[in-house]
Amino acid sequence: MLIIDDILLAPLKGVIWAVEKVRAAALEEVEAQHERITSQLSEMYMMLETGRITEEEFDKREKELLDRLDKLDEIRKG
């Protein structure tokens, strides 16, 4: 019976495997985006400190990036 069960469940196991691979790839992309945004924030802090951007420009861009980070965190949690 075990062989018959394996044969009958093979398509389902294949679908589950594919879904897990897609999920893992999506989570990797979320992590990569998180790292890019964090890097951008660090670069912006340096630009602000060196006077390459104004505080107004910094605040506007920082808000956008932090909002994106919040959305990514929601994806990571749920």
PDB file of N, CA, C and O in Angstrom:
ATOM      1  N   MET A   1       0.809  -1.204   0.000  1.00  0.00           N
ATOM      2  CA  MET A   1       0.000   0.000   0.000  1.00  0.00           C
ATOM      3  C   MET A   1       0.847   1.259   0.000  1.00  0.00           C
ATOM      4  O   MET A   1       0.433   2.287  -0.536  1.00  0.00           O
ATOM      5  N   LEU A   2       2.009   1.190   0.586  1.00  0.00           N
ATOM      6  CA  LEU A   2       2.860   2.373   0.682  1.00  0.00           C
ATOM      7  C   LEU A   2       3.261   2.891  -0.690  1.00  0.00           C
ATOM      8  O   LEU A   2       3.304   4.103  -0.900  1.00  0.00           O
ATOM      9  N   ILE A   3       3.548   2.015  -1.609  1.00  0.00           N
ATOM     10  CA  ILE A   3       3.926   2.427  -2.955  1.00  0.00           C
ATOM     11  C   ILE A   3       2.752   3.097  -3.655  1.00  0.00           C
ATOM     12  O   ILE A   3       2.928   4.109  -4.333  1.00  0.00           O
ATOM     13  N   ILE A   4       1.568   2.543  -3.496  1.00  0.00           N
ATOM     14  CA  ILE A   4       0.371   3.132  -4.109  1.00  0.00           C
ATOM     15  C   ILE A   4       0.125   4.521  -3.528  1.00  0.00           C
ATOM     16  O   ILE A   4      -0.213   5.448  -4.264  1.00  0.00           O
ATOM     17  N   ASP A   5       0.290   4.674  -2.218  1.00  0.00           N
ATOM     18  CA  ASP A   5       0.125   5.986  -1.587  1.00  0.00           C
ATOM     19  C   ASP A   5       1.123   6.987  -2.168  1.00  0.00           C
ATOM     20  O   ASP A   5       0.767   8.127  -2.466  1.00  0.00           O
ATOM     21  N   ASP A   6       2.360   6.555  -2.325  1.00  0.00           N
ATOM     22  CA  ASP A   6       3.385   7.444  -2.886  1.00  0.00           C
ATOM     23  C   ASP A   6       3.028   7.860  -4.309  1.00  0.00           C
ATOM     24  O   ASP A   6       3.199   9.022  -4.677  1.00  0.00           O
ATOM     25  N   ILE A   7       2.541   6.936  -5.098  1.00  0.00           N
ATOM     26  CA  ILE A   7       2.171   7.233  -6.486  1.00  0.00           C
ATOM     27  C   ILE A   7       1.001   8.212  -6.526  1.00  0.00           C
ATOM     28  O   ILE A   7       1.005   9.165  -7.304  1.00  0.00           O
ATOM     29  N   LEU A   8       0.008   7.970  -5.687  1.00  0.00           N
ATOM     30  CA  LEU A   8      -1.168   8.840  -5.673  1.00  0.00           C
ATOM     31  C   LEU A   8      -0.864  10.233  -5.142  1.00  0.00           C
ATOM     32  O   LEU A   8      -1.466  11.212  -5.584  1.00  0.00           O
ATOM     33  N   LEU A   9       0.064  10.328  -4.201  1.00  0.00           N
ATOM     34  CA  LEU A   9       0.378  11.621  -3.596  1.00  0.00           C
ATOM     35  C   LEU A   9       1.504  12.373  -4.308  1.00  0.00           C
ATOM     36  O   LEU A   9       1.795  13.516  -3.954  1.00  0.00           O
ATOM     37  N   ALA A  10       2.135  11.760  -5.290  1.00  0.00           N
ATOM     38  CA  ALA A  10       3.257  12.394  -5.988  1.00  0.00           C
ATOM     39  C   ALA A  10       2.894  13.754  -6.584  1.00  0.00           C
ATOM     40  O   ALA A  10       3.660  14.701  -6.406  1.00  0.00           O
ATOM     41  N   PRO A  11       1.767  13.898  -7.282  1.00  0.00           N
ATOM     42  CA  PRO A  11       1.443  15.228  -7.830  1.00  0.00           C
ATOM     43  C   PRO A  11       1.273  16.287  -6.738  1.00  0.00           C
ATOM     44  O   PRO A  11       1.704  17.430  -6.895  1.00  0.00           O
ATOM     45  N   LEU A  12       0.649  15.898  -5.646  1.00  0.00           N
ATOM     46  CA  LEU A  12       0.455  16.838  -4.546  1.00  0.00           C
ATOM     47  C   LEU A  12       1.793  17.229  -3.932  1.00  0.00           C
ATOM     48  O   LEU A  12       2.018  18.401  -3.633  1.00  0.00           O
ATOM     49  N   LYS A  13       2.669  16.270  -3.745  1.00  0.00           N
ATOM     50  CA  LYS A  13       3.994  16.563  -3.193  1.00  0.00           C
ATOM     51  C   LYS A  13       4.780  17.480  -4.119  1.00  0.00           C
ATOM     52  O   LYS A  13       5.533  18.338  -3.659  1.00  0.00           O
ATOM     53  N   GLY A  14       4.602  17.295  -5.428  1.00  0.00           N
ATOM     54  CA  GLY A  14       5.268  18.162  -6.397  1.00  0.00           C
ATOM     55  C   GLY A  14       4.783  19.596  -6.295  1.00  0.00           C
ATOM     56  O   GLY A  14       5.581  20.531  -6.356  1.00  0.00           O
ATOM     57  N   VAL A  15       3.500  19.770  -6.142  1.00  0.00           N
ATOM     58  CA  VAL A  15       2.923  21.111  -6.005  1.00  0.00           C
ATOM     59  C   VAL A  15       3.407  21.761  -4.705  1.00  0.00           C
ATOM     60  O   VAL A  15       3.766  22.938  -4.692  1.00  0.00           O
ATOM     61  N   ILE A  16       3.416  21.004  -3.634  1.00  0.00           N
ATOM     62  CA  ILE A  16       3.881  21.537  -2.346  1.00  0.00           C
ATOM     63  C   ILE A  16       5.341  21.954  -2.440  1.00  0.00           C
ATOM     64  O   ILE A  16       5.720  23.007  -1.929  1.00  0.00           O
ATOM     65  N   TRP A  17       6.159  21.141  -3.086  1.00  0.00           N
ATOM     66  CA  TRP A  17       7.574  21.459  -3.260  1.00  0.00           C
ATOM     67  C   TRP A  17       7.727  22.765  -4.048  1.00  0.00           C
ATOM     68  O   TRP A  17       8.528  23.625  -3.683  1.00  0.00           O
ATOM     69  N   ALA A  18       6.953  22.906  -5.132  1.00  0.00           N
ATOM     70  CA  ALA A  18       7.034  24.112  -5.962  1.00  0.00           C
ATOM     71  C   ALA A  18       6.611  25.349  -5.179  1.00  0.00           C
ATOM     72  O   ALA A  18       7.250  26.396  -5.280  1.00  0.00           O
ATOM     73  N   VAL A  19       5.552  25.238  -4.411  1.00  0.00           N
ATOM     74  CA  VAL A  19       5.071  26.366  -3.600  1.00  0.00           C
ATOM     75  C   VAL A  19       6.119  26.765  -2.566  1.00  0.00           C
ATOM     76  O   VAL A  19       6.337  27.953  -2.333  1.00  0.00           O
ATOM     77  N   GLU A  20       6.759  25.793  -1.953  1.00  0.00           N
ATOM     78  CA  GLU A  20       7.802  26.098  -0.972  1.00  0.00           C
ATOM     79  C   GLU A  20       8.977  26.815  -1.618  1.00  0.00           C
ATOM     80  O   GLU A  20       9.552  27.724  -1.021  1.00  0.00           O
ATOM     81  N   LYS A  21       9.338  26.413  -2.834  1.00  0.00           N
ATOM     82  CA  LYS A  21      10.443  27.069  -3.547  1.00  0.00           C
ATOM     83  C   LYS A  21      10.086  28.512  -3.899  1.00  0.00           C
ATOM     84  O   LYS A  21      10.920  29.407  -3.763  1.00  0.00           O
ATOM     85  N   VAL A  22       8.865  28.741  -4.343  1.00  0.00           N
ATOM     86  CA  VAL A  22       8.418  30.098  -4.678  1.00  0.00           C
ATOM     87  C   VAL A  22       8.397  30.963  -3.422  1.00  0.00           C
ATOM     88  O   VAL A  22       8.818  32.119  -3.456  1.00  0.00           O
ATOM     89  N   ARG A  23       7.915  30.414  -2.328  1.00  0.00           N
ATOM     90  CA  ARG A  23       7.868  31.145  -1.062  1.00  0.00           C
ATOM     91  C   ARG A  23       9.274  31.517  -0.603  1.00  0.00           C
ATOM     92  O   ARG A  23       9.509  32.645  -0.169  1.00  0.00           O
ATOM     93  N   ALA A  24      10.201  30.579  -0.698  1.00  0.00           N
ATOM     94  CA  ALA A  24      11.583  30.848  -0.292  1.00  0.00           C
ATOM     95  C   ALA A  24      12.203  31.942  -1.159  1.00  0.00           C
ATOM     96  O   ALA A  24      12.917  32.808  -0.653  1.00  0.00           O
ATOM     97  N   ALA A  25      11.936  31.905  -2.448  1.00  0.00           N
ATOM     98  CA  ALA A  25      12.468  32.936  -3.349  1.00  0.00           C
ATOM     99  C   ALA A  25      11.873  34.300  -3.016  1.00  0.00           C
ATOM    100  O   ALA A  25      12.575  35.310  -3.044  1.00  0.00           O
ATOM    101  N   ALA A  26      10.590  34.329  -2.704  1.00  0.00           N
ATOM    102  CA  ALA A  26       9.942  35.596  -2.352  1.00  0.00           C
ATOM    103  C   ALA A  26      10.518  36.156  -1.059  1.00  0.00           C
ATOM    104  O   ALA A  26      10.749  37.360  -0.956  1.00  0.00           O
ATOM    105  N   LEU A  27      10.751  35.303  -0.081  1.00  0.00           N
ATOM    106  CA  LEU A  27      11.333  35.768   1.180  1.00  0.00           C
ATOM    107  C   LEU A  27      12.756  36.270   0.988  1.00  0.00           C
ATOM    108  O   LEU A  27      13.165  37.236   1.632  1.00  0.00           O
ATOM    109  N   GLU A  28      13.509  35.625   0.113  1.00  0.00           N
ATOM    110  CA  GLU A  28      14.862  36.101  -0.192  1.00  0.00           C
ATOM    111  C   GLU A  28      14.812  37.485  -0.814  1.00  0.00           C
ATOM    112  O   GLU A  28      15.633  38.343  -0.489  1.00  0.00           O
ATOM    113  N   GLU A  29      13.857  37.711  -1.705  1.00  0.00           N
ATOM    114  CA  GLU A  29      13.717  39.021  -2.337  1.00  0.00           C
ATOM    115  C   GLU A  29      13.336  40.086  -1.315  1.00  0.00           C
ATOM    116  O   GLU A  29      13.838  41.209  -1.370  1.00  0.00           O
ATOM    117  N   VAL A  30      12.457  39.741  -0.391  1.00  0.00           N
ATOM    118  CA  VAL A  30      12.072  40.686   0.663  1.00  0.00           C
ATOM    119  C   VAL A  30      13.304  41.053   1.502  1.00  0.00           C
ATOM    120  O   VAL A  30      13.513  42.222   1.824  1.00  0.00           O
ATOM    121  N   GLU A  31      14.105  40.065   1.846  1.00  0.00           N
ATOM    122  CA  GLU A  31      15.319  40.315   2.628  1.00  0.00           C
ATOM    123  C   GLU A  31      16.296  41.205   1.852  1.00  0.00           C
ATOM    124  O   GLU A  31      16.914  42.103   2.423  1.00  0.00           O
ATOM    125  N   ALA A  32      16.428  40.948   0.559  1.00  0.00           N
ATOM    126  CA  ALA A  32      17.328  41.757  -0.270  1.00  0.00           C
ATOM    127  C   ALA A  32      16.836  43.205  -0.343  1.00  0.00           C
ATOM    128  O   ALA A  32      17.636  44.138  -0.270  1.00  0.00           O
ATOM    129  N   GLN A  33      15.535  43.388  -0.486  1.00  0.00           N
ATOM    130  CA  GLN A  33      14.975  44.741  -0.507  1.00  0.00           C
ATOM    131  C   GLN A  33      15.214  45.437   0.829  1.00  0.00           C
ATOM    132  O   GLN A  33      15.542  46.623   0.870  1.00  0.00           O
ATOM    133  N   HIS A  34      15.047  44.699   1.907  1.00  0.00           N
ATOM    134  CA  HIS A  34      15.263  45.261   3.243  1.00  0.00           C
ATOM    135  C   HIS A  34      16.706  45.747   3.377  1.00  0.00           C
ATOM    136  O   HIS A  34      16.949  46.838   3.893  1.00  0.00           O
ATOM    137  N   GLU A  35      17.651  44.948   2.919  1.00  0.00           N
ATOM    138  CA  GLU A  35      19.059  45.336   2.992  1.00  0.00           C
ATOM    139  C   GLU A  35      19.355  46.553   2.122  1.00  0.00           C
ATOM    140  O   GLU A  35      20.108  47.438   2.530  1.00  0.00           O
ATOM    141  N   ARG A  36      18.759  46.605   0.907  1.00  0.00           N
ATOM    142  CA  ARG A  36      18.981  47.765   0.024  1.00  0.00           C
ATOM    143  C   ARG A  36      18.440  49.043   0.656  1.00  0.00           C
ATOM    144  O   ARG A  36      19.088  50.088   0.599  1.00  0.00           O
ATOM    145  N   ILE A  37      17.264  48.964   1.254  1.00  0.00           N
ATOM    146  CA  ILE A  37      16.668  50.148   1.876  1.00  0.00           C
ATOM    147  C   ILE A  37      17.511  50.598   3.066  1.00  0.00           C
ATOM    148  O   ILE A  37      17.738  51.794   3.247  1.00  0.00           O
ATOM    149  N   THR A  38      17.969  49.661   3.869  1.00  0.00           N
ATOM    150  CA  THR A  38      18.814  49.993   5.011  1.00  0.00           C
ATOM    151  C   THR A  38      20.099  50.663   4.543  1.00  0.00           C
ATOM    152  O   THR A  38      20.574  51.618   5.159  1.00  0.00           O
ATOM    153  N   SER A  39      20.652  50.157   3.458  1.00  0.00           N
ATOM    154  CA  SER A  39      21.864  50.738   2.889  1.00  0.00           C
ATOM    155  C   SER A  39      21.596  52.161   2.382  1.00  0.00           C
ATOM    156  O   SER A  39      22.414  53.060   2.578  1.00  0.00           O
ATOM    157  N   GLN A  40      20.462  52.352   1.741  1.00  0.00           N
ATOM    158  CA  GLN A  40      20.094  53.687   1.257  1.00  0.00           C
ATOM    159  C   GLN A  40      19.944  54.670   2.418  1.00  0.00           C
ATOM    160  O   GLN A  40      20.366  55.823   2.324  1.00  0.00           O
ATOM    161  N   LEU A  41      19.344  54.207   3.504  1.00  0.00           N
ATOM    162  CA  LEU A  41      19.193  55.073   4.676  1.00  0.00           C
ATOM    163  C   LEU A  41      20.558  55.474   5.231  1.00  0.00           C
ATOM    164  O   LEU A  41      20.772  56.638   5.573  1.00  0.00           O
ATOM    165  N   SER A  42      21.466  54.532   5.320  1.00  0.00           N
ATOM    166  CA  SER A  42      22.814  54.839   5.814  1.00  0.00           C
ATOM    167  C   SER A  42      23.505  55.851   4.911  1.00  0.00           C
ATOM    168  O   SER A  42      24.151  56.784   5.386  1.00  0.00           O
ATOM    169  N   GLU A  43      23.362  55.657   3.610  1.00  0.00           N
ATOM    170  CA  GLU A  43      23.970  56.584   2.660  1.00  0.00           C
ATOM    171  C   GLU A  43      23.364  57.982   2.801  1.00  0.00           C
ATOM    172  O   GLU A  43      24.069  58.988   2.725  1.00  0.00           O
ATOM    173  N   MET A  44      22.054  58.024   3.006  1.00  0.00           N
ATOM    174  CA  MET A  44      21.398  59.320   3.164  1.00  0.00           C
ATOM    175  C   MET A  44      21.859  60.033   4.426  1.00  0.00           C
ATOM    176  O   MET A  44      22.032  61.252   4.420  1.00  0.00           O
ATOM    177  N   TYR A  45      22.061  59.282   5.517  1.00  0.00           N
ATOM    178  CA  TYR A  45      22.565  59.896   6.743  1.00  0.00           C
ATOM    179  C   TYR A  45      23.934  60.522   6.489  1.00  0.00           C
ATOM    180  O   TYR A  45      24.221  61.619   6.966  1.00  0.00           O
ATOM    181  N   MET A  46      24.765  59.827   5.744  1.00  0.00           N
ATOM    182  CA  MET A  46      26.094  60.361   5.423  1.00  0.00           C
ATOM    183  C   MET A  46      25.984  61.606   4.543  1.00  0.00           C
ATOM    184  O   MET A  46      26.715  62.577   4.737  1.00  0.00           O
ATOM    185  N   MET A  47      25.068  61.570   3.579  1.00  0.00           N
ATOM    186  CA  MET A  47      24.871  62.723   2.703  1.00  0.00           C
ATOM    187  C   MET A  47      24.382  63.929   3.494  1.00  0.00           C
ATOM    188  O   MET A  47      24.790  65.059   3.227  1.00  0.00           O
ATOM    189  N   LEU A  48      23.512  63.689   4.461  1.00  0.00           N
ATOM    190  CA  LEU A  48      23.009  64.776   5.298  1.00  0.00           C
ATOM    191  C   LEU A  48      24.144  65.365   6.135  1.00  0.00           C
ATOM    192  O   LEU A  48      24.284  66.583   6.246  1.00  0.00           O
ATOM    193  N   GLU A  49      24.942  64.485   6.717  1.00  0.00           N
ATOM    194  CA  GLU A  49      26.057  64.942   7.554  1.00  0.00           C
ATOM    195  C   GLU A  49      27.083  65.750   6.764  1.00  0.00           C
ATOM    196  O   GLU A  49      27.684  66.684   7.295  1.00  0.00           O
ATOM    197  N   THR A  50      27.283  65.393   5.499  1.00  0.00           N
ATOM    198  CA  THR A  50      28.276  66.095   4.678  1.00  0.00           C
ATOM    199  C   THR A  50      27.679  67.281   3.934  1.00  0.00           C
ATOM    200  O   THR A  50      28.395  67.987   3.224  1.00  0.00           O
ATOM    201  N   GLY A  51      26.383  67.508   4.087  1.00  0.00           N
ATOM    202  CA  GLY A  51      25.739  68.654   3.466  1.00  0.00           C
ATOM    203  C   GLY A  51      25.391  68.455   2.002  1.00  0.00           C
ATOM    204  O   GLY A  51      25.098  69.425   1.303  1.00  0.00           O
ATOM    205  N   ARG A  52      25.417  67.233   1.530  1.00  0.00           N
ATOM    206  CA  ARG A  52      25.099  66.972   0.123  1.00  0.00           C
ATOM    207  C   ARG A  52      23.601  67.021  -0.136  1.00  0.00           C
ATOM    208  O   ARG A  52      23.178  67.207  -1.277  1.00  0.00           O
ATOM    209  N   ILE A  53      22.784  66.855   0.919  1.00  0.00           N
ATOM    210  CA  ILE A  53      21.336  67.019   0.794  1.00  0.00           C
ATOM    211  C   ILE A  53      20.859  67.864   1.978  1.00  0.00           C
ATOM    212  O   ILE A  53      21.506  67.936   3.023  1.00  0.00           O
ATOM    213  N   THR A  54      19.713  68.492   1.774  1.00  0.00           N
ATOM    214  CA  THR A  54      19.152  69.310   2.853  1.00  0.00           C
ATOM    215  C   THR A  54      18.359  68.418   3.805  1.00  0.00           C
ATOM    216  O   THR A  54      18.032  67.272   3.497  1.00  0.00           O
ATOM    217  N   GLU A  55      18.071  68.979   4.950  1.00  0.00           N
ATOM    218  CA  GLU A  55      17.290  68.228   5.934  1.00  0.00           C
ATOM    219  C   GLU A  55      15.887  67.952   5.415  1.00  0.00           C
ATOM    220  O   GLU A  55      15.305  66.907   5.708  1.00  0.00           O
ATOM    221  N   GLU A  56      15.349  68.882   4.651  1.00  0.00           N
ATOM    222  CA  GLU A  56      14.021  68.692   4.071  1.00  0.00           C
ATOM    223  C   GLU A  56      14.023  67.516   3.092  1.00  0.00           C
ATOM    224  O   GLU A  56      13.125  66.674   3.127  1.00  0.00           O
ATOM    225  N   GLU A  57      15.023  67.459   2.227  1.00  0.00           N
ATOM    226  CA  GLU A  57      15.133  66.336   1.289  1.00  0.00           C
ATOM    227  C   GLU A  57      15.307  65.021   2.045  1.00  0.00           C
ATOM    228  O   GLU A  57      14.709  63.999   1.707  1.00  0.00           O
ATOM    229  N   PHE A  58      16.139  65.083   3.071  1.00  0.00           N
ATOM    230  CA  PHE A  58      16.387  63.890   3.879  1.00  0.00           C
ATOM    231  C   PHE A  58      15.103  63.399   4.532  1.00  0.00           C
ATOM    232  O   PHE A  58      14.794  62.208   4.475  1.00  0.00           O
ATOM    233  N   ASP A  59      14.354  64.302   5.150  1.00  0.00           N
ATOM    234  CA  ASP A  59      13.117  63.916   5.845  1.00  0.00           C
ATOM    235  C   ASP A  59      12.105  63.281   4.896  1.00  0.00           C
ATOM    236  O   ASP A  59      11.466  62.281   5.225  1.00  0.00           O
ATOM    237  N   LYS A  60      11.973  63.877   3.716  1.00  0.00           N
ATOM    238  CA  LYS A  60      11.018  63.355   2.739  1.00  0.00           C
ATOM    239  C   LYS A  60      11.414  61.942   2.305  1.00  0.00           C
ATOM    240  O   LYS A  60      10.590  61.027   2.325  1.00  0.00           O
ATOM    241  N   ARG A  61      12.657  61.772   1.919  1.00  0.00           N
ATOM    242  CA  ARG A  61      13.124  60.469   1.438  1.00  0.00           C
ATOM    243  C   ARG A  61      13.150  59.431   2.572  1.00  0.00           C
ATOM    244  O   ARG A  61      12.845  58.257   2.358  1.00  0.00           O
ATOM    245  N   GLU A  62      13.515  59.877   3.769  1.00  0.00           N
ATOM    246  CA  GLU A  62      13.553  58.965   4.911  1.00  0.00           C
ATOM    247  C   GLU A  62      12.160  58.407   5.200  1.00  0.00           C
ATOM    248  O   GLU A  62      12.007  57.216   5.467  1.00  0.00           O
ATOM    249  N   LYS A  63      11.155  59.268   5.145  1.00  0.00           N
ATOM    250  CA  LYS A  63       9.779  58.824   5.395  1.00  0.00           C
ATOM    251  C   LYS A  63       9.372  57.759   4.384  1.00  0.00           C
ATOM    252  O   LYS A  63       8.781  56.743   4.752  1.00  0.00           O
ATOM    253  N   GLU A  64       9.687  57.988   3.109  1.00  0.00           N
ATOM    254  CA  GLU A  64       9.353  57.013   2.070  1.00  0.00           C
ATOM    255  C   GLU A  64      10.028  55.672   2.345  1.00  0.00           C
ATOM    256  O   GLU A  64       9.392  54.621   2.273  1.00  0.00           O
ATOM    257  N   LEU A  65      11.318  55.716   2.661  1.00  0.00           N
ATOM    258  CA  LEU A  65      12.064  54.480   2.894  1.00  0.00           C
ATOM    259  C   LEU A  65      11.576  53.754   4.149  1.00  0.00           C
ATOM    260  O   LEU A  65      11.470  52.528   4.156  1.00  0.00           O
ATOM    261  N   LEU A  66      11.282  54.504   5.200  1.00  0.00           N
ATOM    262  CA  LEU A  66      10.788  53.871   6.422  1.00  0.00           C
ATOM    263  C   LEU A  66       9.407  53.254   6.215  1.00  0.00           C
ATOM    264  O   LEU A  66       9.096  52.213   6.792  1.00  0.00           O
ATOM    265  N   ASP A  67       8.582  53.896   5.393  1.00  0.00           N
ATOM    266  CA  ASP A  67       7.279  53.312   5.067  1.00  0.00           C
ATOM    267  C   ASP A  67       7.451  51.993   4.317  1.00  0.00           C
ATOM    268  O   ASP A  67       6.743  51.022   4.583  1.00  0.00           O
ATOM    269  N   ARG A  68       8.400  51.968   3.376  1.00  0.00           N
ATOM    270  CA  ARG A  68       8.674  50.730   2.641  1.00  0.00           C
ATOM    271  C   ARG A  68       9.189  49.645   3.582  1.00  0.00           C
ATOM    272  O   ARG A  68       8.829  48.475   3.446  1.00  0.00           O
ATOM    273  N   LEU A  69      10.041  50.040   4.544  1.00  0.00           N
ATOM    274  CA  LEU A  69      10.540  49.064   5.514  1.00  0.00           C
ATOM    275  C   LEU A  69       9.406  48.488   6.356  1.00  0.00           C
ATOM    276  O   LEU A  69       9.383  47.292   6.645  1.00  0.00           O
ATOM    277  N   ASP A  70       8.470  49.343   6.745  1.00  0.00           N
ATOM    278  CA  ASP A  70       7.313  48.874   7.520  1.00  0.00           C
ATOM    279  C   ASP A  70       6.509  47.848   6.727  1.00  0.00           C
ATOM    280  O   ASP A  70       6.088  46.828   7.273  1.00  0.00           O
ATOM    281  N   LYS A  71       6.295  48.120   5.432  1.00  0.00           N
ATOM    282  CA  LYS A  71       5.554  47.177   4.599  1.00  0.00           C
ATOM    283  C   LYS A  71       6.301  45.850   4.475  1.00  0.00           C
ATOM    284  O   LYS A  71       5.695  44.780   4.522  1.00  0.00           O
ATOM    285  N   LEU A  72       7.620  45.932   4.316  1.00  0.00           N
ATOM    286  CA  LEU A  72       8.418  44.708   4.231  1.00  0.00           C
ATOM    287  C   LEU A  72       8.361  43.916   5.541  1.00  0.00           C
ATOM    288  O   LEU A  72       8.311  42.687   5.531  1.00  0.00           O
ATOM    289  N   ASP A  73       8.371  44.625   6.649  1.00  0.00           N
ATOM    290  CA  ASP A  73       8.283  43.943   7.946  1.00  0.00           C
ATOM    291  C   ASP A  73       6.941  43.222   8.091  1.00  0.00           C
ATOM    292  O   ASP A  73       6.878  42.124   8.645  1.00  0.00           O
ATOM    293  N   GLU A  74       5.880  43.838   7.594  1.00  0.00           N
ATOM    294  CA  GLU A  74       4.569  43.178   7.633  1.00  0.00           C
ATOM    295  C   GLU A  74       4.590  41.902   6.794  1.00  0.00           C
ATOM    296  O   GLU A  74       4.034  40.879   7.192  1.00  0.00           O
ATOM    297  N   ILE A  75       5.232  41.970   5.638  1.00  0.00           N
ATOM    298  CA  ILE A  75       5.337  40.785   4.784  1.00  0.00           C
ATOM    299  C   ILE A  75       6.152  39.702   5.473  1.00  0.00           C
ATOM    300  O   ILE A  75       5.800  38.524   5.418  1.00  0.00           O
ATOM    301  N   ARG A  76       7.242  40.102   6.121  1.00  0.00           N
ATOM    302  CA  ARG A  76       8.099  39.136   6.797  1.00  0.00           C
ATOM    303  C   ARG A  76       7.364  38.429   7.937  1.00  0.00           C
ATOM    304  O   ARG A  76       7.589  37.244   8.183  1.00  0.00           O
ATOM    305  N   LYS A  77       6.497  39.149   8.622  1.00  0.00           N
ATOM    306  CA  LYS A  77       5.781  38.571   9.765  1.00  0.00           C
ATOM    307  C   LYS A  77       4.598  37.705   9.331  1.00  0.00           C
ATOM    308  O   LYS A  77       4.242  36.741  10.009  1.00  0.00           O
ATOM    309  N   GLY A  78       4.001  38.053   8.208  1.00  0.00           N
ATOM    310  CA  GLY A  78       2.769  37.349   7.906  1.00  0.00           C
ATOM    311  C   GLY A  78       2.712  36.725   6.581  1.00  0.00           C
ATOM    312  O   GLY A  78       1.707  36.104   6.233  1.00  0.00           O
TER     313      GLY A  78
END
